[in-house]
Amino acid sequence: MVFRLIISATLLTGCADTAEPEGAWDWYDDPVAYDVQETVAFTDVPYDFTGPTPIAELPSPDERETIFAPDDAPPACDSWTVSDGLPAEIEGIVTVHPRFYYKSQGCLPAENDDDLDADEKYYGSYFIEDASGGVFVLGDSKVAHFDMGDRVRMRVRAVRDAFGVDAVAAHDIIEVIRGPEPIAYALQTERFGTDDISEVRRVTGTVRDEIGTFGDFNIETDDGSTYAVGVDAELARRGAYWPPGTRLQVTGPVFFSYGSYSIVVMKLGQVEVLAEP
């Protein structure tokens, strides 16, 4: 039997010279710092449209209640009912990037055992608004299928009281009309109240304190009023920070949670740094 031995040229001649050829990486530029720009277009002109059903005319649930369309008959859950006002077709401008995290109550048995954990987590929630008002939409997708300023038409099949906030609990997207269209806002001159929830407001003032653990801070206006701002966790991880004393203009939908109101910020374009007056 004959064995053939194949020896590579590298083994025969020793290790090859591994020095980089001169100028091999000259075509790479030096690294530079780059600030992400997330421009958001706003307007003080109110919307002049609604869908077939104005958002303000959606059924309004009572505390802890969820209302379904009759064809979406719910199981035997505490405070779950039906209404002939659903399904309803609404249309609105998306006023915040659909990445808002929210944990809402789910189905509890009719006996309503308070020790039962039935919470539902939504990672892609957002707000939409038309000429009649705004509404919070619970979204279960971690992928954003549209953006701020896009116009969305949807079929609402259920609405829910989300701890003091009227929310769309079940819906079907019918159409997305790409924008961005300018997002309408109103200047806020009084304390936030229930009429401000889910509608876009603008405040101007000075950062009063350090940003908190959950990306929250307060702005104090020239007349001494204080408004809370809630910054998205993703922005906080990217280093979004405005030290106390910074003068800002902040625009976004108002949310109500844990007994307090705040402006929701999901993009840097919602915050503008101003010069001192």
N, C-alpha and C positions, 0 to 999 in steps of 0.2 A: 504494500500500500504506500502510495506517495503522498506526502503532505506538502502543501504549498503554503508558504509563509509570506503574508503581505505586510510590509512595513511602510508606514506613512513617511512622507518626505520630512515631516516635522521631527519624527523620532530619529531619522537618519542624520539630520543636519543640526539638531538641537533646537532650542526655543527661538522662535522668530522674534524680530525686533517689534515691540508693541508700542513704540512711541507714536503719538498722534502726528499726522502730517501737518506741516506748518499751514496755519490759516484755516484749519478744518471747521472751526466754529465761528468764523468771522461774520457769517451771515445772520447770526442771532443778535438781536438788539439787547441792550442792557435793560434789566428789569426796572419798571417804573410803578409808582403808586397810582391806583386807579379808583376813583370814587364812582360807585354805581349811581346813575341818575334814573330816578323813577318818577318822571313827570306825570302829574295828574291834572287834567283840565277841569276847572271849576267855573261856574257862572252864577251870578246873582239873579238871573232871569228864571222864574219858576217854570216848571214843566207845564205843557199845555195839552197833555194827552192822558188817556187811561186805556186799559184794555176793555173788553166787553163787560167785565165787572171791575169797577174801581176798587183799588186796594182797601180803601176805607170801608167798603161795604161787605168785606168778608165777615162771616159770622165771628162774633167775639166770644171766646170761651170764658166761663167763670173760673174761679181759682182752682187750679189743678185739673181742670177739665180738658178733655180732648174730644173734638167733634169730627166725625167722619161723614163722607157721602154715604147715602143709603146703600149703594152697591158695594161699598167697602165695609160692610157690617163688621163691627169689632167683636172680639171675644168678650167673655164676661170679666171685664176689668173695671176697677173702681173709677168712677167719674168719666167713663167713655160713653159717648152718645152719638146720635146721628142727626143730620140736618138736611132739609131739602135745599138749603142754600149752597150745598156742595154737590158735585164738583163745580168749581168756578174758574173761569179763564181770566187771568190777570196779565198785565204787561207792565214792565218797569225797567228803569235803568239800574244796573248793578252799582252800588255805591261803596263797596269795599271788596278787596280781593277775597275770593272764596277759599279762605284758609283759616277762618275763625273757629277755634275749638270751643265746644260747648257740651256740657254734660247735663242731660235732661232726664226727668223722671219717665219711666216706661210703664209697662202694664203691671198693675197691682191687682191681686184677686179682689173679688167683691168684698171680702171681709176686711181688706185694707190692713194687712199686717205690716206695721211700721218697721219691723225688724227685717223685712225682706228687702234685699238689694235688687232693685229692678231698673237701675239707671241705665241710660243709653248714651253712648259717646258719639258725638258728631265732629268730624275733623275738617269738614269743608263747608261750614256755614257762612252766610253772607246776608246782606240787606239789599232790597230793591225798593224803588220809590217811583210813584207816578204823581200826577197833579193832585190827587186826593190825599196822599200820605205815603208812609213807608211801612215795611213789614220785615221781620226777621225770618230767614229761611233756614231750616235745619238741613244741612247737606252731609251725606255720608261718604263722600269721595275724597281721597287724599290727593287727587289730581284735579287741577283747576281747568275746567272746560271752557271758561270764558274769563273776562277780566273786568276791572272797574271801567265804567263808561260804556260797556256793551249793553244792548237792550235785549231783555229776555222775556219770552212769552211762555207761560206755564199753565198747566191745569192743576188747580189745588184740590186735593182729595181729602185733606185733613188739616185742621188747625188745632193748636194747643196753647194752653197757658203755661209758659216756661218761666215759672217763678216770678210772675208779675209782668212778663213780656208776651204779647200775642205773637205766635210763631206759626209758620207753615210747617206742619209736621210730616206731610206726605204730598208729593207733587210729581208731575211728569213734565219734562221740558219739551215744549212744542217747537220752539224756534229760537235761535240765537242770531241777533242782528249785530254784526261786528261794528264796533265804533273805532276809537272811543268818541262818545258824545260827551260834551261838558256836563259835569255833575252839578246840579243845582244845590245851592246852600242858602241858609238864612243866617244873618248875624244874630248872635245870642247876646241879649242885654239883660236878661233876668235869670234867676235860678232855674235849673232844669226841672221839668215836671213830666207827668205822664204823656202830655201832648208832644213832647220832644222825642220820645222813644222811637227808634228806627228811622228818624229823619236827620238829614245832614245839617249840621250847625257849624258855625265858625266863631272862634274866640281868639282874641289877641291879648297877650299879657306877658308876664315875666315868670320864669320857672322859679317856684318858691322853695322847693326842696329837692333832695337827691332822688334819682330814679329808684323805685323800690325793687324788691326781689322779683316781682311779676311784671316789671316793665311799666309801672304806674308812677305818675308824678302829678303835681298840682300846678296850675297856672293862676296867677293873681292878676286881674285886670286893673286898669288905671283907677277904676272906681272902688276897688277893694273887694270885688267879687272873686270867688275862687271856684275853679272848674277842674275836675279830674280828667286826666288823659291816660288811656290804657294802650301801651305799645305792644305790638305783636312779639311773641317770644323769639321768632325768627330774626326780627330786626334787632332785638336785644343781643342775640348771639353774634350778630354781625357788627356789634359795637355801636349801635345807634345810641347817642348820649348827648344830652344838652345840660350843661352844668347849671346849678342855681345862679340866678341873675341873668340868664340868657333870655332875650326878648323873642317870643315866638308868635307865629300865627298858625293855628291848628284847625283843620277842617276835616270833619268826618261824621258818620252816623252816631247817634247817641244810644247807649245801651244802659240797661238797669240790671244790676246784679249785687247780691248781698246787701241790699238796702241803699245802694248809692248809684248815682249816675256818672257816666264817663263817656268821653269821645273815643271811639275806636280808631286806632291808627294801624294800618297794615302795610303802608308804603311810605317811603321817605318823602314822596311828593306831597303828602298830606301835611307836612310840617315845613314851614318857611321861617328861617332865621332872619330877624329884622334888626336894623340898626337901632341904637338907643334913641328915644325921642329927644 
